[in-house]
């Protein structure tokens, strides 16, 4: 009797800084790469259906996405994502709690300054308590508990709507509001991701996905909302995350979600959401920057 070939075998992720364990030079025959999934496709999220255009025209760079999928081990990178004690081994407890709060509020149209302040506090913004907006955020993100079908057409419009109501929050923090409110559709964008996938830090750039720039500001890097590419390139970023998710799901490359995400309905088993792809790419970017800054 032979083992069922459909059963995925997961490998423990290496530390993010060990980049070569995630780069396979285009080969797809290494253990853990493109492992077969459960043998059945779960329901797709809006915007992930095969053949559905993500807005006219699709502006993500298909050739770069092809190279990324050939080079990187996305399941291992997802499991390697870590922010302080928020790790895959522990079940991503902070991400889980934030997603539960934010998605519930977004579905009930009760997103408030308190939710935004929680995101800002997580981002380490020192004056997060000063962040205010006129009552609840006025933005429709869900219809009957499903992400609104128009969100993928112009993702930049969604982030512009949030920015207009919370001026001065900054692209990174604003993008996280959408990421935690609708993880199926949105992912965050921050300075490390832009340094590796955009412009501003030639020593860190690896894949040219974005015409967005990060700039040094003291000991930190920032993304200016005043650059001409913003918020248009945020739309390109979301379409890139969605394109990668579609490919991984079509190839049945499994995403090993911690059980609480599955039990609560935040994720479908094995299926990649945009936020999951962003976490994998964040892990990769973190490893690139750690290696760049190593003595």
Secondary structure, 3 states (H helix, E strand, C coil): CCCCCCCCCCCCCCCCCCHHHCECCCCCCCCCCCCCCCCCCCCCCCCCCCCCCCCCCCCCCHHHHHHHHHHECHHHHHHHCEECCEECCCCCHHHHHHHHHHHHHHHCCCCCHHHHHHHHHHCCCCCHHHCCCCCCCCCCCEECCEECCCCCCCHHHHHHHHHHHCCCCCHHHHHHHHHHHCCCCCCCCCHHHHHHHCECCCCCCCCCCCCCEEEEECCEEEECCCCCCCCHHHHHHHHHHHHHHHHHHHCCCCECCCHHHHHCCCCCCECCCHHHHHHHHHHHHHHHHHHHHCC
